[in-house]
Amino acid sequence: MASRRQLKKKVNYIAGELYYGVSDTQSVCTQTDLAKADDVMMEILKLQEEFVSRISHTQPGNVKEYYRKFRSDFDARVEDIIQGIDKLNQK
């Protein structure tokens, strides 16, 4: 398992890249709905806040299982956000 510090850096990096992807889409595609793009950006910020908080407050007990669930939840949320970004591009 990576240290908490490294894991937080990875979460922040991924959130930053997703945020950049949305802002890049807004600047390149003039047909992008700004309200939907703002909603996706807010989801990214919520994702970052939630998962950094979850790292900081690890539940005692079965730590391996906690971080397995953490990773699967994080991957699912990132996938949802990527699909949202793709929908912005399709318009």
C-alpha positions in Angstrom: 0.0 0.0 0.0 1.3 3.5 -0.8 1.7 6.0 1.9 -1.2 8.3 2.6 0.8 11.3 1.4 1.5 9.6 -2.0 -2.1 8.5 -2.3 -3.3 12.1 -1.7 -0.9 13.4 -4.3 -2.2 10.8 -6.9 -5.8 11.8 -6.1 -5.0 15.5 -6.5 -3.1 14.8 -9.8 -5.9 12.8 -11.3 -8.5 15.4 -10.3 -6.3 18.1 -11.8 -6.0 16.3 -15.1 -9.8 15.8 -15.2 -10.3 19.4 -14.5 -7.8 20.4 -17.2 -9.7 18.1 -19.6 -13.0 19.9 -19.0 -11.4 23.4 -19.3 -9.6 22.3 -22.5 -12.9 21.1 -23.9 -14.5 24.4 -23.1 -11.8 26.4 -24.9 -11.6 24.1 -27.9 -15.2 23.3 -28.6 -17.3 26.5 -28.9 -20.5 24.4 -28.8 -19.9 23.2 -25.3 -22.8 23.8 -22.8 -21.1 25.9 -20.1 -23.7 24.9 -17.4 -23.0 21.2 -18.0 -19.2 21.8 -18.1 -19.5 23.7 -14.7 -21.5 20.7 -13.3 -18.7 18.3 -14.4 -16.1 20.6 -12.8 -18.0 20.7 -9.6 -18.2 16.9 -9.6 -14.4 16.8 -10.0 -13.9 19.1 -7.0 -16.3 17.0 -4.9 -14.5 13.8 -5.9 -11.2 15.4 -4.8 -12.5 16.6 -1.5 -14.3 13.4 -0.7 -11.4 11.0 -1.5 -8.7 13.1 0.2 -10.9 13.2 3.2 -11.4 9.4 3.1 -7.6 9.0 3.0 -7.2 11.2 6.0 -9.8 9.4 8.1 -9.0 5.7 7.5 -11.4 3.4 9.4 -9.7 1.2 11.9 -9.9 -2.6 11.4 -9.4 -4.2 8.1 -7.3 -1.5 6.3 -6.6 -3.6 3.2 -10.3 -4.0 2.6 -10.9 -0.3 3.2 -8.4 0.7 0.6 -9.7 -1.9 -1.9 -13.1 -0.3 -1.6 -11.6 3.1 -1.8 -9.9 2.2 -5.1 -13.0 0.7 -6.6 -15.1 3.6 -5.6 -12.5 6.1 -6.9 -12.2 4.3 -10.2 -16.0 4.2 -10.6 -16.4 7.9 -9.9 -13.5 8.8 -12.3 -15.1 6.7 -15.0 -18.4 8.5 -14.5 -16.6 11.9 -14.8 -14.8 10.8 -18.0 -18.1 9.8 -19.5 -19.4 13.2 -18.6 -16.5 14.9 -20.3 -17.1 12.7 -23.4 -20.7 13.8 -23.5 -19.5 17.4 -23.5 -17.3 16.6 -26.6 -20.1 14.9 -28.5 -22.3 18.0 -28.7 
